[in-house]
Amino acid sequence: MKSIRSYLVFWVILTIAGTTIVLGFAFDVVFERMLVEDFDHDQLDRALTLGSLIEEDQDGIAFDFDLDSLPERTQGKHPEYVEVWLSDGTELFRSKSLGSSHLQFPTITEEGHAHWDLTLVNGSQGRAVALLIGIAPTLDEKENVEPVGSEEAISPIISKTLGDSQASGKQCVIALAQDRQILDRHLRNFRIVLTIANLILIALTTFVVIRIINIGLLPLNILSDRARAIDAKTLMVRMPTESQPIEVRVLSQQLNNLLERLEQSFVRERRMTANVAHELRTPIAELLATSEVAERWPQDEEASAELIAATTDVAQRMSRIVNGLLHLSRVEFGEMQVGKTSVDVVSMVDEAFRSHASHMASGKITLELRGTGPATLTDPHLIPILVSNLVHNAVIYCSTPGRIQSYLLSTDKTFHWRLSNPDSTLSEEDLERLTEPLWCKDPSRRNTQNSGLGLAIVADIVETLRGSLAFSIDDGRFQVEIRIGETDSPK
């Protein structure tokens, strides 16, 4: 689908046009049937009138009216064609308009009459009616009958003609054919008017539909123009939500949420760039100072040894930063595949704290370590990184003297770890920035034992393992709580 506008216009117009055409055909069929029924009814009345004039007397069957004496009926552009037969097909009468031709002897239905289309003598299309009637005997002159022309006198004749066929015992068939040009002209004019009306309706509908759809999609056009103007420098711009349709308002709100997340990401990236510059500026300055000292006193062995040690220390710090950034990048981009192996998280935490025993002893840091549960089925590569970073962070940033508390509860599929240490430097506002790469509370960055990437790596690992990570500060203690899977809280 290339365009919502084109899709809506196409299907709405197609539906309306199709409905209009179907209704037009329906109107045409109904109107044609009505016209034909009216035409047939007039023909039937004319045939009844002619049939009432057929009588039988002592001299035989006679037609009591000379149809050929009316030129408007038998001559001109639209003459009438009349032929009368006995019920056995013997011809009794034929109008002069037929010349030497004959009308088709019809098959009469149970209703006593029939209608059909035919080609007339002059080659034009016509329509005919045939009527089966009983021949009426001549009325006795002594009967009290009103003069011909009164409704009371004609009615009994027609009634007798149609219904009392036993009066003379003979029946005849009278056929009347007429040119149907007038009927066809009315139908043609109606169809022309109907076609023009349908075309005008479809054209107006197309214009109105396009106009309405354009008006309806106008908020989307405005939204598109606003979005097109946003770049990395204008991420603070938000989409309008007031006076918007509900559907567009929801889209605007979601775009605003996206823009907010993008803005926060860009802010974090800018801060990370600044943090990387700060982290690398100090060791680079130290390397420059060391190289200058080495150039001035190249023969001083004791100074050379100190310079080598300092250079090694700076290289290790820079290596930790680079390795941390590379590791963080691999975790964020999903380059580290998640495996499933039984990992003894309780023993792993215990070993991590033992590796920091000397530092804890020199800083008078005590440890309250509690952990129970079997080995957990989880990733054997990511969990050690997570544990190492959290333990290192707790030991390095623990206020001295202080007490670290580690409570861990594991099952065969999940584990829940709560780790806390005293820290008087952090505030509630700092918690949101703890997972920013290279963020440091101390702007002077005097702590050279940490790269500022530990908690950022931990957050990405927890997200990769579909766990949860929460930070809190309670009574001067900083606490990290991790859930990998659903577990009970450690006691």
C-alpha positions in Angstrom: 0.0 0.0 0.0 1.7 3.2 -1.2 -0.6 5.8 0.2 -3.5 5.8 2.7 -5.0 8.7 0.8 -5.0 6.8 -2.5 -6.2 3.7 -0.8 -9.2 5.4 0.8 -10.1 7.4 -2.3 -9.9 4.4 -4.5 -12.1 2.1 -2.4 -14.6 4.7 -1.3 -15.2 5.9 -4.8 -15.2 2.3 -6.2 -17.8 1.4 -3.6 -20.0 4.4 -4.2 -19.7 4.1 -8.0 -20.5 0.3 -7.8 -23.5 1.0 -5.7 -24.7 3.8 -8.0 -24.3 1.5 -11.0 -26.2 -1.4 -9.4 -29.0 1.0 -8.3 -29.1 2.5 -11.8 -29.6 -1.0 -13.3 -32.3 -1.7 -10.7 -34.1 1.5 -11.5 -33.8 0.8 -15.2 -35.3 -2.7 -14.8 -38.2 -1.4 -12.6 -38.9 1.6 -14.9 -38.8 -0.5 -18.0 -41.2 -3.0 -16.4 -43.6 -0.2 -15.4 -43.6 1.3 -18.9 -44.1 -2.1 -20.5 -46.9 -2.9 -18.1 -48.6 0.5 -18.8 -48.2 -0.1 -22.6 -49.6 -3.6 -22.3 -52.5 -2.4 -20.2 -53.4 0.2 -22.8 -53.1 -2.4 -25.5 -55.3 -4.8 -23.5 -58.0 -2.1 -23.0 -57.9 -1.3 -26.8 -58.2 -5.0 -27.6 -61.2 -5.4 -25.2 -62.9 -2.4 -26.8 -62.4 -4.0 -30.3 -63.5 -7.4 -29.0 -66.7 -6.0 -27.6 -67.6 -5.0 -31.2 -67.6 -8.6 -32.6 -71.1 -10.0 -32.8 -72.9 -13.0 -34.2 -76.3 -12.8 -35.8 -78.3 -14.9 -38.2 -76.1 -14.0 -41.1 -72.9 -15.0 -39.2 -70.1 -13.3 -37.3 -69.7 -9.6 -37.9 -67.3 -6.8 -36.8 -69.6 -4.0 -35.7 -67.0 -1.3 -36.4 -64.9 -0.4 -39.4 -61.3 0.0 -38.0 -60.0 1.0 -41.5 -62.3 4.0 -41.5 -60.0 5.6 -38.9 -56.8 6.6 -40.8 -55.1 7.7 -37.5 -55.4 4.0 -36.5 -54.4 2.2 -39.6 -52.2 4.7 -41.4 -49.5 7.2 -40.6 -46.2 6.6 -38.8 -47.6 4.4 -36.1 -50.5 2.4 -37.4 -52.3 -0.4 -35.5 -52.3 -3.9 -36.9 -55.4 -6.0 -36.1 -56.2 -9.6 -37.0 -59.1 -11.8 -35.7 -59.3 -15.6 -35.9 -61.6 -18.2 -34.6 -60.2 -20.3 -31.9 -59.3 -23.0 -34.5 -57.1 -20.5 -36.4 -59.6 -19.6 -39.1 -59.1 -15.9 -40.1 -62.1 -13.7 -39.6 -60.7 -10.2 -40.1 -57.5 -8.4 -40.9 -56.8 -4.7 -41.0 -55.6 -3.1 -44.3 -52.4 -2.0 -42.5 -51.2 -5.6 -42.6 -51.5 -5.7 -46.4 -50.7 -9.3 -47.4 -48.9 -10.1 -44.2 -50.3 -11.8 -41.1 -49.8 -11.6 -37.4 -48.6 -14.6 -35.6 -51.4 -16.8 -34.3 -50.7 -16.6 -30.5 -50.7 -19.1 -27.7 -53.1 -17.9 -25.1 -52.2 -18.3 -21.4 -54.5 -19.3 -18.7 -55.2 -15.7 -18.0 -56.9 -15.4 -21.4 -54.4 -13.1 -23.0 -50.8 -12.9 -24.1 -48.2 -10.2 -24.8 -45.0 -10.5 -27.0 -42.5 -8.4 -29.0 -42.4 -8.8 -32.8 -41.1 -7.2 -36.0 -43.9 -5.3 -37.8 -44.7 -5.2 -41.5 -42.8 -1.9 -42.0 -39.7 -3.5 -40.3 -39.9 -1.6 -37.1 -40.1 -3.2 -33.6 -43.5 -3.6 -32.1 -45.4 -5.2 -29.3 -48.6 -7.2 -29.6 -51.5 -8.4 -27.4 -53.8 -11.3 -28.1 -57.1 -11.9 -26.3 -59.4 -14.9 -26.3 -63.0 -13.8 -26.2 -66.5 -15.3 -26.5 -68.5 -14.0 -29.4 -71.6 -12.1 -28.2 -75.0 -12.6 -30.0 -76.8 -9.5 -31.3 -79.0 -8.0 -28.7 -82.8 -8.0 -29.4 -83.9 -4.5 -30.3 -86.7 -4.9 -27.8 -84.4 -5.1 -24.8 -84.2 -2.0 -22.8 -80.6 -1.1 -23.4 -79.3 2.4 -23.2 -77.7 4.0 -26.3 -74.2 2.9 -27.2 -71.6 5.1 -25.5 -73.0 4.9 -22.0 -71.0 3.0 -19.5 -74.0 1.0 -18.4 -74.6 -0.3 -21.9 -70.9 -1.2 -22.8 -70.2 -2.9 -19.5 -72.6 -5.9 -19.9 -71.4 -6.3 -23.5 -67.7 -6.5 -22.5 -68.7 -8.7 -19.5 -70.6 -11.0 -21.8 -67.8 -10.9 -24.4 -65.1 -12.0 -21.9 -67.0 -14.2 -19.5 -70.0 -15.7 -21.1 -68.4 -17.7 -23.9 -71.4 -20.1 -23.9 -73.7 -17.4 -25.3 -73.0 -18.5 -28.9 -70.7 -21.3 -28.2 -67.9 -19.8 -30.3 -64.7 -18.1 -29.3 -62.3 -16.0 -31.3 -58.8 -14.6 -30.8 -58.1 -11.0 -31.5 -54.6 -9.7 -31.9 -53.5 -6.1 -31.8 -50.0 -5.0 -32.7 -48.5 -1.5 -32.3 -45.2 0.2 -33.0 -43.2 0.4 -29.7 -41.1 3.4 -30.8 -42.7 5.6 -28.2 -42.1 3.0 -25.5 -38.5 2.6 -26.6 -38.0 6.4 -26.8 -39.2 6.8 -23.3 -36.9 4.1 -22.1 -34.0 5.6 -24.1 -34.6 9.0 -22.7 -34.8 7.6 -19.2 -31.5 5.7 -19.6 -29.8 8.8 -20.9 -31.0 10.9 -18.0 -30.1 8.0 -15.6 -26.6 7.7 -17.1 -25.9 11.4 -17.0 -27.2 11.5 -13.4 -25.0 8.6 -12.4 -21.9 10.2 -14.0 -22.6 13.5 -12.3 -23.1 11.7 -9.0 -19.9 9.8 -9.4 -18.0 13.0 -10.3 -19.4 14.9 -7.4 -18.8 12.0 -5.1 -15.2 11.8 -6.3 -14.7 15.5 -5.6 -16.4 15.4 -2.2 -14.5 12.2 -1.1 -11.1 13.6 -2.1 -11.9 16.8 -0.3 -13.1 15.1 2.8 -10.2 12.7 2.9 -7.7 15.5 2.4 -9.3 17.4 5.3 -9.3 14.3 7.4 -5.6 13.6 6.7 -4.6 17.2 7.3 -3.5 16.5 10.9 -1.2 13.8 9.6 0.3 16.2 7.1 0.9 18.7 9.8 2.4 15.9 12.0 4.6 14.9 9.0 5.9 18.4 8.5 6.7 18.8 12.2 8.5 15.5 12.2 10.5 16.4 9.1 11.8 19.5 10.7 13.3 17.6 13.7 16.9 16.7 13.7 19.6 15.9 16.4 19.7 19.5 17.4 15.9 20.0 17.8 14.9 16.8 19.7 13.3 19.0 22.4 10.5 19.8 19.9 7.2 18.0 20.6 4.3 17.1 18.4 1.0 19.0 19.0 -1.6 17.0 20.9 -4.3 19.6 21.5 -7.3 19.9 19.2 -6.2 16.7 17.4 -8.4 13.7 16.4 -8.1 10.8 18.8 -6.2 8.6 16.4 -3.7 11.3 15.5 -3.4 12.4 19.2 -2.4 8.8 20.1 0.2 8.8 17.4 1.5 12.3 18.5 1.8 11.1 22.1 3.8 8.0 21.0 6.1 10.2 18.8 6.6 12.5 21.8 7.5 9.6 23.9 10.0 8.4 21.3 11.4 11.9 21.0 11.8 12.1 24.7 13.7 8.8 24.7 15.8 9.9 21.8 16.6 13.2 23.6 17.6 11.4 26.7 19.8 9.0 24.7 21.5 11.9 22.9 22.1 13.6 26.2 23.6 10.4 27.6 25.8 10.0 24.6 27.0 13.6 24.9 27.7 13.1 28.6 29.4 9.8 27.8 31.6 11.5 25.2 32.6 14.1 27.8 33.2 11.4 30.4 35.4 9.5 28.0 37.4 12.6 27.4 37.8 13.2 31.1 38.7 9.6 31.8 41.4 9.6 29.1 42.7 13.1 29.7 44.2 12.2 33.1 46.2 9.1 32.1 47.3 10.8 28.9 48.6 13.7 30.9 50.4 11.3 33.2 52.0 9.6 30.3 53.2 12.9 28.9 54.6 13.9 32.2 56.3 10.5 32.6 57.9 10.7 29.1 59.2 14.2 29.9 60.8 13.0 33.1 62.3 10.1 31.3 63.9 12.4 28.7 65.4 14.6 31.4 66.9 11.9 33.6 67.5 8.9 31.3 70.4 7.5 33.5 68.5 7.5 36.8 67.6 3.8 37.4 65.4 4.4 40.4 63.5 7.1 38.5 63.3 4.8 35.5 61.8 2.0 37.5 59.2 4.4 39.0 58.4 5.7 35.5 58.0 2.2 34.2 55.6 1.3 37.1 53.6 4.5 36.5 53.4 3.9 32.8 52.2 0.3 33.5 49.6 1.6 35.9 48.3 4.2 33.4 48.2 1.6 30.6 46.2 -0.7 32.8 43.7 2.0 33.6 43.3 2.9 30.0 43.0 -0.8 29.1 40.2 -1.2 31.7 38.4 1.8 30.1 38.8 0.5 26.5 37.9 -3.1 27.5 34.9 -1.9 29.4 33.7 0.1 26.5 34.2 -2.8 24.1 32.4 -5.2 26.4 29.6 -2.7 26.9 29.2 -2.4 23.2 29.1 -6.1 22.7 26.4 -6.6 25.3 24.3 -3.6 24.0 24.4 -4.9 20.4 23.6 -8.5 21.4 26.9 -9.9 20.2 27.2 -12.0 23.3 24.9 -15.0 22.9 23.0 -16.1 26.0 23.7 -19.7 27.1 22.1 -22.0 29.6 24.4 -23.8 32.1 24.2 -24.6 35.8 26.1 -21.7 37.6 26.8 -21.7 41.3 26.0 -18.1 41.9 26.4 -18.4 45.7 30.0 -19.6 45.4 30.8 -17.1 42.7 29.8 -14.2 45.0 31.9 -15.6 47.8 35.0 -15.9 45.6 34.5 -12.4 44.2 34.6 -10.9 47.8 37.6 -13.1 48.7 39.5 -11.5 45.7 39.0 -8.1 47.4 40.0 -9.3 50.9 43.2 -7.3 51.2 41.5 -4.1 50.1 38.6 -4.7 52.6 41.0 -5.4 55.4 43.0 -2.2 54.7 39.9 -0.1 54.7 38.3 -1.8 57.7 35.4 -3.1 55.6 33.5 -6.0 57.1 31.2 -8.3 55.2 27.8 -9.9 56.0 27.4 -12.6 53.4 24.4 -14.8 53.3 23.5 -17.0 50.3 21.5 -20.2 49.9 20.2 -22.3 47.1 21.4 -24.7 44.4 23.2 -23.8 41.2 21.1 -21.8 38.7 20.5 -22.6 35.1 21.8 -19.3 33.5 24.5 -17.9 31.2 28.0 -18.9 32.4 29.7 -16.0 30.8 27.5 -13.0 31.6 26.9 -13.9 35.3 30.6 -13.8 36.3 30.9 -10.4 34.7 27.8 -9.2 36.5 29.0 -10.5 39.9 32.5 -9.1 39.5 31.4 -5.6 38.6 28.8 -5.4 41.4 31.3 -6.7 44.1 34.1 -4.4 42.8 31.7 -1.4 42.9 30.5 -2.2 46.4 34.1 -2.6 47.8 35.6 0.5 46.0 32.8 2.9 46.9 32.1 1.6 50.4 32.5 4.3 53.0 35.3 3.3 55.4 35.0 1.9 57.9 31.8 0.2 56.8 29.9 -3.0 56.4 28.8 -4.6 53.1 25.7 -6.8 53.2 25.1 -9.4 50.5 21.9 -11.5 50.6 21.3 -14.1 47.8 18.6 -16.7 47.2 18.9 -19.0 44.3 16.9 -21.8 42.7 17.6 -24.1 39.8 16.2 -21.5 37.4 16.3 -18.1 39.0 18.1 -16.0 41.7 17.5 -12.9 43.7 20.5 -10.9 45.0 20.4 -7.8 47.2 23.8 -6.0 47.8 24.3 -2.9 49.9 27.1 -0.8 51.2 27.3 2.5 53.1 27.8 5.6 50.8 27.2 9.1 52.0 28.0 10.7 48.6 25.1 9.6 46.6 21.6 11.2 46.5 18.3 10.2 45.1 18.9 12.4 42.0 22.1 10.4 41.2 20.3 7.0 41.0 19.0 7.8 37.4 22.5 8.4 36.2 24.3 5.4 37.7 24.0 3.3 34.6 25.4 6.0 32.3 28.8 4.9 30.9 31.7 6.6 32.6 29.5 8.7 34.9 31.3 9.8 38.0 29.9 11.5 41.1 33.3 13.2 41.7 34.0 15.7 38.9 37.7 15.5 39.7 37.8 11.7 39.1 40.3 11.1 41.8 39.3 7.5 42.1 41.5 5.7 39.5 40.5 2.2 40.6 37.1 2.3 38.7 36.4 3.1 35.1 32.8 4.1 35.6 31.5 1.4 33.4 30.6 -1.3 35.9 26.9 -0.5 36.6 26.3 0.3 32.9 27.6 -3.2 32.0 25.5 -4.7 34.8 22.3 -3.0 33.5 22.9 -4.3 30.0 23.5 -7.8 31.2 20.4 -7.8 33.3 18.4 -6.6 30.3 19.9 -9.3 28.1 18.9 -11.9 30.7 15.4 -10.4 30.9 15.8 -9.6 34.6 15.2 -6.5 36.7 17.7 -4.1 38.3 16.8 -1.5 41.0 18.8 1.0 42.9 17.8 2.6 46.2 19.2 4.7 49.1 18.0 3.9 52.6 19.5 5.5 55.7 22.9 6.3 54.1 23.2 2.9 52.4 23.3 2.3 48.7 21.5 -0.9 47.7 21.4 -2.8 44.4 18.7 -5.4 43.9 18.8 -7.9 41.0 16.2 -10.4 40.0 16.9 -12.9 37.2 13.6 -14.7 36.8 10.8 -14.8 39.5 12.1 -15.7 42.9 11.2 -15.3 46.5 12.8 -12.4 48.4 15.9 -13.4 50.4 15.3 -13.4 54.1 
